[in-house]
Amino acid sequence: MISPSSTQNPAADASPAGGIGIDTSNMYAERLGPQGIEKNELHALAPTLKRIHEQVCENMRGGLEAPYACLNLHHEMRPWLARIEQAAEALRHHADVLLIGIGGSSLGAAAVHYALHTTTPAHGGPRLHFVENIDPHELYCLLSDLRPEASALLAISKSGETIETVVQYLILRDWLTRALGEQEARRRQWVVTDPERGWLRELCAREQLASLPLPAKIGGRYSVLSPVGLLPLAATGVDIDGLLAGAQQNAVRCESDDPGDNPALELAALYYLLDTTRGKHVSVMMPYVNRLRLFVDWYCQLWAESLGKRHADTRRAPAGTLPVRAMGAVDQHSQLQMYLESRLDKMFSFIRLTRWEQDAVIPLDDSSRTAFPHLHGKTMTDVIHAEFRATRQVISDAGHPNLTLELPALDAGVLGQLIDLYQRVTIYTALLYDVNPLDQPSVEKGKRLARQYLGHENP
């Protein structure tokens, strides 16, 4: 598929109005040569793609009780919006909200928040602080800059027993309680967790803490369009209705079982075939938009934890590709040399913004005009677009398959499209590898070992 602004393949499908343009032409042998995928390889995979699409559709039936309930959130969350908005309004009364969570309980909300706000609160909303890693120095520095009387806590954990989240929540509860007293501290605490199980759910019942349930079938890394992401984002002024509408727009776009009409199915097929038939074991995502830096972190967790699995049959190769983050144009000056002259084991996903909200004409005096005549009459966006085009060209010339996502804007609707797109791509790709996209067995082993070390037991 190709963005409507591209002239590389006029016969390609255009993106829908306001939709993301997806240019996959540099993933195919027709454009790239032997490192790319032949069209007949994709056609040969068509029966399998039809089967896994039907499998996904079947596992979406049942709303929030479906195995793939995460793909239903764009409409299943709409009846929840009033309740989410009520909790968000209460959080807005505080200058600072500390979101305590790790991994999927934090990355999605952080990605959207950073993309839409960066460092500036919107509409007079609270400052949102993401308390993630258990780094004592970082927590000390954060609390040194905050006042308990102006702060609230939002603890998020699917299980309600994630050790990193529990530890930081206990410390921050104590910080509030010592400053404000037990009753006032409880009024400043919100929780999102499993509706029935776990220590956090039991605590909410015992202390009557304000809480929202995380639907039981929604895993952490697929939860950004649930209360996990919607509550903190609504509190800071994000258009969560627009976020869901964008996800729905992409869901409609992906209804077909034909990869020619379903971009998520096409991307999954290309990622899978490039890995299994061309040895492309590293997947680099490189946005040319600083505000998407944390979106790539979200993608990396989604991709790695969903796909990085061994098969029960040890004769089969492990599933999945290694996701890597790079930032354009910054990493042209750090990673690009490795990409251009190292192993041909990589594929790239570029993301560019076609229309920027702000721009600046480059001011030139006589000296700078003489030194840089190619900058005459140019703007910052002219430069970033040129940097992107140059990098994509040298990556292609080096033989690396690559695709480009063209964003018409960077708003809640477009982010909703991106989130839904990559959740679908991830699930489709996992099914092509014949692995479960929803579990993370080795991660769970690490959690058990950490508890044993804390208990001074020999694992």
Secondary structure as a PSIPRED ss2 file (coil, helix, strand):
# PSIPRED VFORMAT (PSIPRED V4.0)

   1 M C   1.000  0.000  0.000
   2 I C   1.000  0.000  0.000
   3 S C   1.000  0.000  0.000
   4 P C   1.000  0.000  0.000
   5 S C   1.000  0.000  0.000
   6 S C   1.000  0.000  0.000
   7 T C   1.000  0.000  0.000
   8 Q C   1.000  0.000  0.000
   9 N C   1.000  0.000  0.000
  10 P C   1.000  0.000  0.000
  11 A C   1.000  0.000  0.000
  12 A C   1.000  0.000  0.000
  13 D C   1.000  0.000  0.000
  14 A C   1.000  0.000  0.000
  15 S C   1.000  0.000  0.000
  16 P C   1.000  0.000  0.000
  17 A C   1.000  0.000  0.000
  18 G C   1.000  0.000  0.000
  19 G C   1.000  0.000  0.000
  20 I C   1.000  0.000  0.000
  21 G E   0.000  0.000  1.000
  22 I E   0.000  0.000  1.000
  23 D E   0.000  0.000  1.000
  24 T C   1.000  0.000  0.000
  25 S H   0.000  1.000  0.000
  26 N H   0.000  1.000  0.000
  27 M H   0.000  1.000  0.000
  28 Y E   0.000  0.000  1.000
  29 A H   0.000  1.000  0.000
  30 E H   0.000  1.000  0.000
  31 R H   0.000  1.000  0.000
  32 L H   0.000  1.000  0.000
  33 G C   1.000  0.000  0.000
  34 P C   1.000  0.000  0.000
  35 Q C   1.000  0.000  0.000
  36 G C   1.000  0.000  0.000
  37 I E   0.000  0.000  1.000
  38 E C   1.000  0.000  0.000
  39 K H   0.000  1.000  0.000
  40 N H   0.000  1.000  0.000
  41 E H   0.000  1.000  0.000
  42 L H   0.000  1.000  0.000
  43 H H   0.000  1.000  0.000
  44 A H   0.000  1.000  0.000
  45 L C   1.000  0.000  0.000
  46 A H   0.000  1.000  0.000
  47 P H   0.000  1.000  0.000
  48 T H   0.000  1.000  0.000
  49 L H   0.000  1.000  0.000
  50 K H   0.000  1.000  0.000
  51 R H   0.000  1.000  0.000
  52 I H   0.000  1.000  0.000
  53 H H   0.000  1.000  0.000
  54 E H   0.000  1.000  0.000
  55 Q H   0.000  1.000  0.000
  56 V H   0.000  1.000  0.000
  57 C H   0.000  1.000  0.000
  58 E H   0.000  1.000  0.000
  59 N C   1.000  0.000  0.000
  60 M C   1.000  0.000  0.000
  61 R C   1.000  0.000  0.000
  62 G C   1.000  0.000  0.000
  63 G H   0.000  1.000  0.000
  64 L H   0.000  1.000  0.000
  65 E H   0.000  1.000  0.000
  66 A C   1.000  0.000  0.000
  67 P C   1.000  0.000  0.000
  68 Y C   1.000  0.000  0.000
  69 A H   0.000  1.000  0.000
  70 C H   0.000  1.000  0.000
  71 L H   0.000  1.000  0.000
  72 N H   0.000  1.000  0.000
  73 L H   0.000  1.000  0.000
  74 H H   0.000  1.000  0.000
  75 H H   0.000  1.000  0.000
  76 E H   0.000  1.000  0.000
  77 M C   1.000  0.000  0.000
  78 R H   0.000  1.000  0.000
  79 P H   0.000  1.000  0.000
  80 W H   0.000  1.000  0.000
  81 L H   0.000  1.000  0.000
  82 A H   0.000  1.000  0.000
  83 R H   0.000  1.000  0.000
  84 I H   0.000  1.000  0.000
  85 E H   0.000  1.000  0.000
  86 Q H   0.000  1.000  0.000
  87 A H   0.000  1.000  0.000
  88 A H   0.000  1.000  0.000
  89 E H   0.000  1.000  0.000
  90 A H   0.000  1.000  0.000
  91 L H   0.000  1.000  0.000
  92 R C   1.000  0.000  0.000
  93 H C   1.000  0.000  0.000
  94 H C   1.000  0.000  0.000
  95 A C   1.000  0.000  0.000
  96 D E   0.000  0.000  1.000
  97 V E   0.000  0.000  1.000
  98 L E   0.000  0.000  1.000
  99 L E   0.000  0.000  1.000
 100 I E   0.000  0.000  1.000
 101 G C   1.000  0.000  0.000
 102 I C   1.000  0.000  0.000
 103 G H   0.000  1.000  0.000
 104 G H   0.000  1.000  0.000
 105 S H   0.000  1.000  0.000
 106 S C   1.000  0.000  0.000
 107 L H   0.000  1.000  0.000
 108 G H   0.000  1.000  0.000
 109 A H   0.000  1.000  0.000
 110 A H   0.000  1.000  0.000
 111 A H   0.000  1.000  0.000
 112 V H   0.000  1.000  0.000
 113 H H   0.000  1.000  0.000
 114 Y H   0.000  1.000  0.000
 115 A H   0.000  1.000  0.000
 116 L H   0.000  1.000  0.000
 117 H H   0.000  1.000  0.000
 118 T C   1.000  0.000  0.000
 119 T C   1.000  0.000  0.000
 120 T C   1.000  0.000  0.000
 121 P C   1.000  0.000  0.000
 122 A C   1.000  0.000  0.000
 123 H C   1.000  0.000  0.000
 124 G C   1.000  0.000  0.000
 125 G C   1.000  0.000  0.000
 126 P C   1.000  0.000  0.000
 127 R E   0.000  0.000  1.000
 128 L E   0.000  0.000  1.000
 129 H E   0.000  0.000  1.000
 130 F E   0.000  0.000  1.000
 131 V E   0.000  0.000  1.000
 132 E C   1.000  0.000  0.000
 133 N C   1.000  0.000  0.000
 134 I C   1.000  0.000  0.000
 135 D C   1.000  0.000  0.000
 136 P H   0.000  1.000  0.000
 137 H H   0.000  1.000  0.000
 138 E H   0.000  1.000  0.000
 139 L H   0.000  1.000  0.000
 140 Y H   0.000  1.000  0.000
 141 C H   0.000  1.000  0.000
 142 L H   0.000  1.000  0.000
 143 L H   0.000  1.000  0.000
 144 S H   0.000  1.000  0.000
 145 D C   1.000  0.000  0.000
 146 L C   1.000  0.000  0.000
 147 R C   1.000  0.000  0.000
 148 P H   0.000  1.000  0.000
 149 E H   0.000  1.000  0.000
 150 A H   0.000  1.000  0.000
 151 S E   0.000  0.000  1.000
 152 A E   0.000  0.000  1.000
 153 L E   0.000  0.000  1.000
 154 L E   0.000  0.000  1.000
 155 A E   0.000  0.000  1.000
 156 I E   0.000  0.000  1.000
 157 S E   0.000  0.000  1.000
 158 K C   1.000  0.000  0.000
 159 S C   1.000  0.000  0.000
 160 G C   1.000  0.000  0.000
 161 E C   1.000  0.000  0.000
 162 T C   1.000  0.000  0.000
 163 I H   0.000  1.000  0.000
 164 E H   0.000  1.000  0.000
 165 T H   0.000  1.000  0.000
 166 V H   0.000  1.000  0.000
 167 V H   0.000  1.000  0.000
 168 Q H   0.000  1.000  0.000
 169 Y H   0.000  1.000  0.000
 170 L H   0.000  1.000  0.000
 171 I H   0.000  1.000  0.000
 172 L H   0.000  1.000  0.000
 173 R H   0.000  1.000  0.000
 174 D H   0.000  1.000  0.000
 175 W H   0.000  1.000  0.000
 176 L H   0.000  1.000  0.000
 177 T H   0.000  1.000  0.000
 178 R H   0.000  1.000  0.000
 179 A H   0.000  1.000  0.000
 180 L H   0.000  1.000  0.000
 181 G C   1.000  0.000  0.000
 182 E H   0.000  1.000  0.000
 183 Q H   0.000  1.000  0.000
 184 E H   0.000  1.000  0.000
 185 A H   0.000  1.000  0.000
 186 R H   0.000  1.000  0.000
 187 R H   0.000  1.000  0.000
 188 R C   1.000  0.000  0.000
 189 Q E   0.000  0.000  1.000
 190 W E   0.000  0.000  1.000
 191 V E   0.000  0.000  1.000
 192 V E   0.000  0.000  1.000
 193 T E   0.000  0.000  1.000
 194 D C   1.000  0.000  0.000
 195 P C   1.000  0.000  0.000
 196 E C   1.000  0.000  0.000
 197 R C   1.000  0.000  0.000
 198 G C   1.000  0.000  0.000
 199 W H   0.000  1.000  0.000
 200 L H   0.000  1.000  0.000
 201 R H   0.000  1.000  0.000
 202 E H   0.000  1.000  0.000
 203 L H   0.000  1.000  0.000
 204 C H   0.000  1.000  0.000
 205 A H   0.000  1.000  0.000
 206 R H   0.000  1.000  0.000
 207 E H   0.000  1.000  0.000
 208 Q C   1.000  0.000  0.000
 209 L C   1.000  0.000  0.000
 210 A E   0.000  0.000  1.000
 211 S E   0.000  0.000  1.000
 212 L E   0.000  0.000  1.000
 213 P E   0.000  0.000  1.000
 214 L C   1.000  0.000  0.000
 215 P C   1.000  0.000  0.000
 216 A C   1.000  0.000  0.000
 217 K C   1.000  0.000  0.000
 218 I C   1.000  0.000  0.000
 219 G C   1.000  0.000  0.000
 220 G H   0.000  1.000  0.000
 221 R H   0.000  1.000  0.000
 222 Y H   0.000  1.000  0.000
 223 S C   1.000  0.000  0.000
 224 V C   1.000  0.000  0.000
 225 L C   1.000  0.000  0.000
 226 S C   1.000  0.000  0.000
 227 P H   0.000  1.000  0.000
 228 V H   0.000  1.000  0.000
 229 G H   0.000  1.000  0.000
 230 L H   0.000  1.000  0.000
 231 L H   0.000  1.000  0.000
 232 P H   0.000  1.000  0.000
 233 L H   0.000  1.000  0.000
 234 A H   0.000  1.000  0.000
 235 A H   0.000  1.000  0.000
 236 T C   1.000  0.000  0.000
 237 G C   1.000  0.000  0.000
 238 V C   1.000  0.000  0.000
 239 D C   1.000  0.000  0.000
 240 I H   0.000  1.000  0.000
 241 D H   0.000  1.000  0.000
 242 G H   0.000  1.000  0.000
 243 L H   0.000  1.000  0.000
 244 L H   0.000  1.000  0.000
 245 A H   0.000  1.000  0.000
 246 G H   0.000  1.000  0.000
 247 A H   0.000  1.000  0.000
 248 Q H   0.000  1.000  0.000
 249 Q H   0.000  1.000  0.000
 250 N H   0.000  1.000  0.000
 251 A H   0.000  1.000  0.000
 252 V H   0.000  1.000  0.000
 253 R H   0.000  1.000  0.000
 254 C C   1.000  0.000  0.000
 255 E C   1.000  0.000  0.000
 256 S C   1.000  0.000  0.000
 257 D C   1.000  0.000  0.000
 258 D C   1.000  0.000  0.000
 259 P C   1.000  0.000  0.000
 260 G C   1.000  0.000  0.000
 261 D C   1.000  0.000  0.000
 262 N C   1.000  0.000  0.000
 263 P H   0.000  1.000  0.000
 264 A H   0.000  1.000  0.000
 265 L H   0.000  1.000  0.000
 266 E H   0.000  1.000  0.000
 267 L H   0.000  1.000  0.000
 268 A H   0.000  1.000  0.000
 269 A H   0.000  1.000  0.000
 270 L H   0.000  1.000  0.000
 271 Y H   0.000  1.000  0.000
 272 Y H   0.000  1.000  0.000
 273 L H   0.000  1.000  0.000
 274 L H   0.000  1.000  0.000
 275 D H   0.000  1.000  0.000
 276 T H   0.000  1.000  0.000
 277 T H   0.000  1.000  0.000
 278 R H   0.000  1.000  0.000
 279 G C   1.000  0.000  0.000
 280 K C   1.000  0.000  0.000
 281 H C   1.000  0.000  0.000
 282 V E   0.000  0.000  1.000
 283 S E   0.000  0.000  1.000
 284 V E   0.000  0.000  1.000
 285 M E   0.000  0.000  1.000
 286 M E   0.000  0.000  1.000
 287 P E   0.000  0.000  1.000
 288 Y C   1.000  0.000  0.000
 289 V C   1.000  0.000  0.000
 290 N H   0.000  1.000  0.000
 291 R H   0.000  1.000  0.000
 292 L H   0.000  1.000  0.000
 293 R H   0.000  1.000  0.000
 294 L H   0.000  1.000  0.000
 295 F H   0.000  1.000  0.000
 296 V H   0.000  1.000  0.000
 297 D H   0.000  1.000  0.000
 298 W H   0.000  1.000  0.000
 299 Y H   0.000  1.000  0.000
 300 C H   0.000  1.000  0.000
 301 Q H   0.000  1.000  0.000
 302 L H   0.000  1.000  0.000
 303 W H   0.000  1.000  0.000
 304 A H   0.000  1.000  0.000
 305 E H   0.000  1.000  0.000
 306 S H   0.000  1.000  0.000
 307 L H   0.000  1.000  0.000
 308 G C   1.000  0.000  0.000
 309 K C   1.000  0.000  0.000
 310 R C   1.000  0.000  0.000
 311 H C   1.000  0.000  0.000
 312 A C   1.000  0.000  0.000
 313 D C   1.000  0.000  0.000
 314 T C   1.000  0.000  0.000
 315 R C   1.000  0.000  0.000
 316 R C   1.000  0.000  0.000
 317 A C   1.000  0.000  0.000
 318 P C   1.000  0.000  0.000
 319 A C   1.000  0.000  0.000
 320 G C   1.000  0.000  0.000
 321 T C   1.000  0.000  0.000
 322 L E   0.000  0.000  1.000
 323 P E   0.000  0.000  1.000
 324 V E   0.000  0.000  1.000
 325 R E   0.000  0.000  1.000
 326 A C   1.000  0.000  0.000
 327 M C   1.000  0.000  0.000
 328 G C   1.000  0.000  0.000
 329 A C   1.000  0.000  0.000
 330 V H   0.000  1.000  0.000
 331 D H   0.000  1.000  0.000
 332 Q H   0.000  1.000  0.000
 333 H H   0.000  1.000  0.000
 334 S C   1.000  0.000  0.000
 335 Q C   1.000  0.000  0.000
 336 L H   0.000  1.000  0.000
 337 Q H   0.000  1.000  0.000
 338 M H   0.000  1.000  0.000
 339 Y H   0.000  1.000  0.000
 340 L H   0.000  1.000  0.000
 341 E H   0.000  1.000  0.000
 342 S C   1.000  0.000  0.000
 343 R C   1.000  0.000  0.000
 344 L C   1.000  0.000  0.000
 345 D C   1.000  0.000  0.000
 346 K E   0.000  0.000  1.000
 347 M E   0.000  0.000  1.000
 348 F E   0.000  0.000  1.000
 349 S E   0.000  0.000  1.000
 350 F E   0.000  0.000  1.000
 351 I E   0.000  0.000  1.000
 352 R E   0.000  0.000  1.000
 353 L E   0.000  0.000  1.000
 354 T C   1.000  0.000  0.000
 355 R C   1.000  0.000  0.000
 356 W C   1.000  0.000  0.000
 357 E C   1.000  0.000  0.000
 358 Q C   1.000  0.000  0.000
 359 D C   1.000  0.000  0.000
 360 A C   1.000  0.000  0.000
 361 V E   0.000  0.000  1.000
 362 I C   1.000  0.000  0.000
 363 P C   1.000  0.000  0.000
 364 L C   1.000  0.000  0.000
 365 D C   1.000  0.000  0.000
 366 D H   0.000  1.000  0.000
 367 S H   0.000  1.000  0.000
 368 S H   0.000  1.000  0.000
 369 R H   0.000  1.000  0.000
 370 T H   0.000  1.000  0.000
 371 A H   0.000  1.000  0.000
 372 F C   1.000  0.000  0.000
 373 P H   0.000  1.000  0.000
 374 H H   0.000  1.000  0.000
 375 L H   0.000  1.000  0.000
 376 H C   1.000  0.000  0.000
 377 G C   1.000  0.000  0.000
 378 K C   1.000  0.000  0.000
 379 T E   0.000  0.000  1.000
 380 M H   0.000  1.000  0.000
 381 T H   0.000  1.000  0.000
 382 D H   0.000  1.000  0.000
 383 V H   0.000  1.000  0.000
 384 I H   0.000  1.000  0.000
 385 H H   0.000  1.000  0.000
 386 A H   0.000  1.000  0.000
 387 E H   0.000  1.000  0.000
 388 F H   0.000  1.000  0.000
 389 R H   0.000  1.000  0.000
 390 A H   0.000  1.000  0.000
 391 T H   0.000  1.000  0.000
 392 R H   0.000  1.000  0.000
 393 Q H   0.000  1.000  0.000
 394 V H   0.000  1.000  0.000
 395 I H   0.000  1.000  0.000
 396 S H   0.000  1.000  0.000
 397 D H   0.000  1.000  0.000
 398 A C   1.000  0.000  0.000
 399 G C   1.000  0.000  0.000
 400 H C   1.000  0.000  0.000
 401 P C   1.000  0.000  0.000
 402 N E   0.000  0.000  1.000
 403 L E   0.000  0.000  1.000
 404 T E   0.000  0.000  1.000
 405 L E   0.000  0.000  1.000
 406 E E   0.000  0.000  1.000
 407 L E   0.000  0.000  1.000
 408 P C   1.000  0.000  0.000
 409 A C   1.000  0.000  0.000
 410 L C   1.000  0.000  0.000
 411 D C   1.000  0.000  0.000
 412 A H   0.000  1.000  0.000
 413 G H   0.000  1.000  0.000
 414 V H   0.000  1.000  0.000
 415 L H   0.000  1.000  0.000
 416 G H   0.000  1.000  0.000
 417 Q H   0.000  1.000  0.000
 418 L H   0.000  1.000  0.000
 419 I H   0.000  1.000  0.000
 420 D H   0.000  1.000  0.000
 421 L H   0.000  1.000  0.000
 422 Y H   0.000  1.000  0.000
 423 Q H   0.000  1.000  0.000
 424 R H   0.000  1.000  0.000
 425 V H   0.000  1.000  0.000
 426 T H   0.000  1.000  0.000
 427 I H   0.000  1.000  0.000
 428 Y H   0.000  1.000  0.000
 429 T H   0.000  1.000  0.000
 430 A H   0.000  1.000  0.000
 431 L H   0.000  1.000  0.000
 432 L H   0.000  1.000  0.000
 433 Y H   0.000  1.000  0.000
 434 D C   1.000  0.000  0.000
 435 V C   1.000  0.000  0.000
 436 N C   1.000  0.000  0.000
 437 P C   1.000  0.000  0.000
 438 L C   1.000  0.000  0.000
 439 D C   1.000  0.000  0.000
 440 Q C   1.000  0.000  0.000
 441 P H   0.000  1.000  0.000
 442 S H   0.000  1.000  0.000
 443 V H   0.000  1.000  0.000
 444 E H   0.000  1.000  0.000
 445 K H   0.000  1.000  0.000
 446 G H   0.000  1.000  0.000
 447 K H   0.000  1.000  0.000
 448 R H   0.000  1.000  0.000
 449 L H   0.000  1.000  0.000
 450 A H   0.000  1.000  0.000
 451 R H   0.000  1.000  0.000
 452 Q H   0.000  1.000  0.000
 453 Y H   0.000  1.000  0.000
 454 L H   0.000  1.000  0.000
 455 G C   1.000  0.000  0.000
 456 H C   1.000  0.000  0.000
 457 E C   1.000  0.000  0.000
 458 N C   1.000  0.000  0.000
 459 P C   1.000  0.000  0.000
